[in-house]
């Protein structure tokens, strides 16, 4: 589909409607059942008591955090796929999320346990991993899919070992929280976290969208992009910085939520095509709805207990990944 | 001899090497507006590297390149792209894009900060599609194209930017006879009509000899001969460059040199 302003607006409106729907479903569903009447009262500000607390202070921040994290992951996947020219590239698979998690764990270890300190070190971890992936890709000219995935597997294995080493030294009572966080968990969401992630997401999304046409050209390869006027190295550098920031902050707030960056851009491409001027905003909005719904499933499926949301996305994402691998022979993208 | 306009692109004393090996040594060339220059030479003689130097994707070790009177290095990438187009060998295309979308991406350098295409972009893309005979395939995805169609699409993408200088690496290598003629006619006409300066690398000596105003024969990175096709396509020079025996006569339609391999039966 060719990108035009009117199509962009239509797509954004449609996906915003989905976003709103996902938010309402997420607010409504949960262990404590909230009737439609109560729900309406809450929307109009007339609900008091425990139900109001559940809606306003538990479910709403969690859903908002899920939306922002989903938007970031969807965007990051689309950017990695364009720049590495590989449809399987995604923060989790590449090991970038693992690097960020490692940074966050280290921040706890050295006592920098505030939100900002954790986010900063996670950003550092993500940036370092991106640098590593990039160095490997650059050495070999372009990155074969198998190289890319194996590199990611090894990076993840290394970071997992490092994280296990760190948590082996922590007290038992923290273990459950850390394990849940490693699988991607939104249970600890609050409005402070939302307020931290909101400007980062909006700023990052703005910068990435500004480079949508550059990304279109970069998917055709560095030589083609350079010959058509893209300052290739500079654009790649900016994109990797922004993506590392988004992944770092996201992981520090919500842990390792995998495969969203893989599935969301793919599903968007299947309907809207490959033009990044539509793909990027659509991936952000759809990623937001996707993770809100996935988290709602995580909260309700084994109710009254709850799953880490990363378990739900992995249940969906891993088969999706295998399916894409199997399809490789015919048409890759 | 064709009347030559002002110089569009020139290279003086160009040298380039990877590590210790010299790929290009002291090559001089100039390309006038409206001129079609062919670069010929054996495999590995440095033709593609020379093209890389001329478009600024490779930095010369020595020498300088001037584009429209200014040193190439003083332009930004987008300024170069507004003036000079490149069709690399085996041009890579964005997967999943349609033919029309691909051609529209060629307008990047002219769009400035504009996020979406305007009427001018659409018209230029339409024209480029028509010129390369791709109008009927406009909605086809790049992954579904044949080698020849991909090659024509890469050319259309470069033409959509309406460059003043166009560099092509083997633009007809995957094309059938009809499309070879079509593309060469297109280049020839655009040179004559708009003053486009074209520099193309080719292995097809006859096609190059038939359409190019001048030829540059390089061998082992050095200029062996430069001049009209009649001056360059001689049995002696070609034997020196390629190490094979050829005979040269005139092809009937234009009276240009025609090269035939000599291969007596054993």
Interface residues (C-beta under 8 A of the other chain):
Chain A: X2 X3 X4 X5 X212 X213 X216 X217 X219 X220 X221 X223 X224 X226 X227 X228 X229 X230 X231 X232 X269 X273 X274 X275 X277 X331 X332 X333
Chain B: X55 X57 X76 X77 X78 X80 X81 X82 X85 X86 X88 X91 X92 X93 X94 X95 X96 X97 X98 X100 X101 X102 X104 X105 X106 X108 X109 X111 X115 X116 X117 X143 X157 X158 X161
